[in-house]
Amino acid sequence: MTVPFGSAFCRILLVTAILGLAACDDDYSATSSEVQSPTTGESTPDAPSSDDPSLEDSDMPSEPETPTTEAPTTESPLEVSGYIVNGPLDGATVSVYSLEGVLIGKAMTNAEGFYQVDVSAPPPYRIEVEGGLLDGKPYTGVLEAPCVTAVRCNATPVTTAVSLLMREGGYNRDEAMAKVNSRTGMDYDPFLRVYVDKKPAPEFDLASAREYIHGGDELAAWVEDLVEWATQPIEKQHVPAGVVYRHTVTTSVGTGTGGAFNVARKTVVHGKSTSFIVTPATGYSIASVTGCGGTLVGNTFTTGTITAACMVTAHFETTSYTVSIEAGVGGTVDPSSSQTVQHGEAVSFGVTPAKGFAVDKVDGCGGSLNAGTYTASHIVGDCTITASFRVDLAAPQNVRASKGEGQVTLSWDPVEDAQSYDITYATETFDPDNPAVAKGFDVEPDVAASPFTINNLINGAKYHFAINGNTATGHLDGASSSLISATPQLSGPVCYGKKASDPTVCSGRGVCSSNNTCDCAFGLVTGRECDVELRFANGETSYTWPTNVDRHSIIQGPALPVDRDDVYTWTFKIVADGYHPARNGMSFGLASYPQIYPIAHELGMYADEWAYSGRDGLRRHVDTAHFGTALRTQGEYVKFEYYTRTGRVNVYTKRLGESTFSLEANEPLFEEGVAPPEGRLLHIAVSAMAWKTVTVEFVE
């Protein structure tokens, strides 16, 4: 049916203009544009815009599709048609009223909720819908809708809220729809979009809304909730069932540089929170992220509960890094403490070895060493510069060794930068890098300077020496010298392990005149070490025979041990004489065991038996021709030398008036090759026969 554009229609336009209804908008679609935002150009910041990257294409408003069941067209009278949807209402009564409130037509909906009815007046209209079945059950609610066209005059719970806003709030149709759209964030009616246009409505939870309305029982309550939600402050209202109310959260970078968010904005359901990934650019770090009541953990910023549009702002700063320093023993790095360096900047350090050291290696942070300065030219992260040093002490040169008694004195040329020296030595050659395995190993540490004497060495043992310098820092070893050898030696003669200068040498009663030769010069002593005192059995150094001794009478002298390589010497002197006229005088000799009787024929009856060996059957006779003349005169001397190793006896005499001794006999005391058993004692014995007193004495 064609609508005439005559004067009567213009009168209707005038009236509707007064009411604020867009009556001339013949193309308005109740499917989409009936609940669209006002066309006045007013912005609604909480509603998503078409350039919002967070919206999917399917979320964008689009032109309504033509319903599958079209209303029939007639020329006359006027025909009104549309859909009645809470879910499609089947068999519901649709009443169409004119602007003046006059009922001008009624119709019933089919199973898809579609109706059409002939009316007698042009638009605008108001329709009311009652009854019908929703999902096979009676529908108890009353739906309303304001319509500016005859075609697609649809009624839903949303159009019912728009009608209530117009009736009770004094809003015109566009203002009422703008209120609803602003708060819901939608520019379409979700009931029509899902059930008529067969499109999703992601901004609306249709199932929750239908469950709440519950077959129309709670329609009025839901409509009132939506009206209050659209007109009252948000914080004072609860969100109507099904309304997924969203706010736009935008992001910004405070300085404009240094990093970015993962998205420019997000739409967030009222009462929910969202998060953003904040990524610094290379060389930057996050200084702060603020806004929307959120917190930053790592690179993730999570908002607080979103109840209004808000903005998250990030500030970035140039990243600073810590350059740490590690310096080994033997040098310094300046500055020695860690340094804070901005991204991309350079940093330099002075590297100085201590005395006796050289720079071994410096690395870290991608730097290089040049003339004692280590420079890292482009710092891009925390890093560590490590400097190590090596000992740089030369080996001692011109090493010399001087031997002494139990000691060796070493000297060498000084080593530059050496604080002290270690002298290592052993009694066998060794590797200076591993001396401890050598026999007799020892060390003299921390020797201040050359020369140095090592004492308490073994005379006659060969020692090997090596010297190395030490650093002042860390007391580390420098290079070692080559080995040098020396053998400590005694100076002067040594008698039986004792130096000639030792006051106890030769038992303290003789002089060490040459090696292992003691001259028994102090007192009447004899023996290898002057350790046998020359005294007769009476304890005196002289003995006097009584008058008229008509048989040989023997006086015993000291015992002579024969278990060592001793040499015994002694000399007798006649200091008084009174010999028996029938005899030849005195006899001198050795007995192999002590005398038993005061008067005994132990040395022989005659003076020519001077070497009688005792009662063991071993005897040696020395006749007068070998012995010489017996001593008879005062002032004459006889000297004996006895060698225990060979058993040989030398006999010397010095007659009255002679100045020197002459050898009278040189014979072994025992049979050839036979010596007294070890541990036996030989005793000096003197015998005499006198008619007057006779006296003899030891003189040396």
Sequence and secondary structure as in RCSB ss.txt:
>XXXX:A:sequence
MTVPFGSAFCRILLVTAILGLAACDDDYSATSSEVQSPTTGESTPDAPSSDDPSLEDSDMPSEPETPTTEAPTTE
SPLEVSGYIVNGPLDGATVSVYSLEGVLIGKAMTNAEGFYQVDVSAPPPYRIEVEGGLLDGKPYTGVLEAPCVTA
VRCNATPVTTAVSLLMREGGYNRDEAMAKVNSRTGMDYDPFLRVYVDKKPAPEFDLASAREYIHGGDELAAWVED
LVEWATQPIEKQHVPAGVVYRHTVTTSVGTGTGGAFNVARKTVVHGKSTSFIVTPATGYSIASVTGCGGTLVGNT
FTTGTITAACMVTAHFETTSYTVSIEAGVGGTVDPSSSQTVQHGEAVSFGVTPAKGFAVDKVDGCGGSLNAGTYT
ASHIVGDCTITASFRVDLAAPQNVRASKGEGQVTLSWDPVEDAQSYDITYATETFDPDNPAVAKGFDVEPDVAAS
PFTINNLINGAKYHFAINGNTATGHLDGASSSLISATPQLSGPVCYGKKASDPTVCSGRGVCSSNNTCDCAFGLV
TGRECDVELRFANGETSYTWPTNVDRHSIIQGPALPVDRDDVYTWTFKIVADGYHPARNGMSFGLASYPQIYPIA
HELGMYADEWAYSGRDGLRRHVDTAHFGTALRTQGEYVKFEYYTRTGRVNVYTKRLGESTFSLEANEPLFEEGVA
PPEGRLLHIAVSAMAWKTVTVEFVE
>XXXX:A:secstr
     SHHHHHHHHHHHHHT  TT TT  TTTGGG   TT    TTS  TT TTS GGGS       SS     S
SSEEEEEEBBTTBEES EEEEE TTS EEEEEE  TTSEEEEEESS S EEEEEE  EETTEE    EEEEESSS
TT  B HHHHHHHHHHHHH   HHHHHHHHHHHHT SS HHHHHHTS    TTB HHHHHHHHTTTTTHHHHHHH
HHHHHHS GGGS   TTB  EEEEEEEESSS SEEES SEEEEETT   EEEEEE TTEEEEEEESTT EEETTE
EE     S EEEEEEEEE EEEEEEEE TTEEEES S EEEETT  EEEEEEE TTEEEEEEE TT EEETTEEE
E    S EEEEEEEEE      S EEEEETTEEEEE    TT  EEEEEEESS  BTTBGGGSTT EEEEEE SS
 EEE S  TT  EEEEEEEE SSTT EEEE   EEE    SS EETTEETT TTGGGGTSEEEETTEEE  SSSE
ESTTS EE   TTSSSEEEE S EEEEEEEEEEEEE SS  EEEEEEEEEE  B TTS  EEEEEESS   SSS 
 SS SSTT      TTS      HHHH S   STT EEEEEEETTTTEEEEEEE TT SS EEEEEEESSSTT  
  TT EEEEEEEEEESS EEEEE  
